[in-house]
Amino acid sequence: MVNSVGKPKVKDSFQYLYVSIGTQFSWYLPDLTTHKLDFISSRDFDSNIQYVWAHPQKKIIYLALSDGGPGKKGSYHSILACSIDRNTGEPSILGPKLRVPYRPIHLSTDERGENLFTAYNNPSSLSVHKIEANGNIGDTRIQLSRDQAGIFGHQVRITPDEKTAILVCRGYDSTDTTSEQPGCLKIFDLTDGELRDTKTISPFGGLGFGARHLDFHPSGHCFYLALERQSELHTFKIAEEGISDNPIFIASTLSKPLQSGVRQANSAVHVHPSGKFVYVSNRTYPAAPTNGRAIPNGEDNIAVFKINEISYEPSLIQSADTLGSLPRTFSIHNSGKMLVAANSEAARKINFNGKVTSLPLSLVCYEIEENGKLALKQQINFQDKDQLLFWAGFL
């Protein structure tokens, strides 16, 4: 299962930064000298854009679309392929939207770009579609039943050797009326687009294991898993015999003790192309309904970890404020020189000085310095937007 090469794959360093706000899909040109973005254009896809993934070999992207969203199932869900004009960044629809049964929350491909994997959260499920020679989405190969797909599927990733599919399932916290529902990693052997359920990784029965997203180290020897409900980063070993049943390292993604009245939840995780650093976004929610009051002060930031080159253990070296609310997604440019965080919701929040501040949706651009730390370079605010900035990424 370990990457036999053990080195990062060389990728085309030229990328645009794409952003979804509701049904609008916009793109920007990054300047790797100033580490800033210039707006180019946008188009409307008529459905809320949930996630986007690039074909590994073709100038094609795949969009997950739904009229649903957080806490809302919706009734119209689809996936769509678009070609990208590398001269302008403009996406062009390849074929009609392909209807899917539930809200698609994440999608990805295998390294050869032969199959498209889509994760669904409510109900939890996973589908596999064949990718045609022209990059368009073909027939459904697999749609997992509910009993095969854990609770609240949030991401699906394929290991670098293309032998294993991992469905990351978040579970649910307990409430006043319900018990905690466990999270897990559903592990499937992958052969020619076919899945075989091999095992479920659920330390302590999945309780206290709110798995959300993972990313692989470029060596192929491990992956880093963000636990949303615990604000932790878990390191899992990948060996010839498979993925370890328990994490080899556990680290908090927070820089200070939990504040009164605050619920913290981390979100996205990305490993730097060099393999020397790993980044995780932290988000602040009120612990109880605010009834119009401002959100208490907490950590809305990007946690920066340095990775030990021998053991792969991550150590927190910085917590970079995103100057906004709920950085749900962020992305690292292929060059490794720039990171952009997306503050997903407008909010009224109490700042570190105890004052209430109105925070719009925003993109925040950082230079990634040689030591992996982030230096703020630009903030782009969307003052009049009342939708969610649900995804942003370099493609």
Salt bridges, closest charged atoms under 4 A:
GLU111 OE1 - LYS9 NZ 3.41
GLU114 OE1 - ARG112 NE 3.92
GLU162 OE1 - ARG112 NE 3.18
ASP173 OD1 - ARG229 NH1 2.84
GLU180 OE2 - ARG229 NH1 3.11
ASP189 OD2 - ARG196 NH2 2.40
ASP197 OD2 - LYS186 NZ 3.75
ASP215 OD1 - ARG157 NH1 3.26
GLU228 OE2 - ARG170 NH1 3.31
GLU228 OE1 - ARG212 NH1 2.60
GLU228 OE2 - ARG283 NH2 3.56
GLU232 OE1 - HIS234 NE2 2.87
ASP245 OD1 - LYS199 NZ 2.73
ASP300 OD2 - LYS349 NZ 2.43
GLU367 OE1 - HIS35 ND1 3.98
GLU367 OE1 - LYS377 NZ 3.63
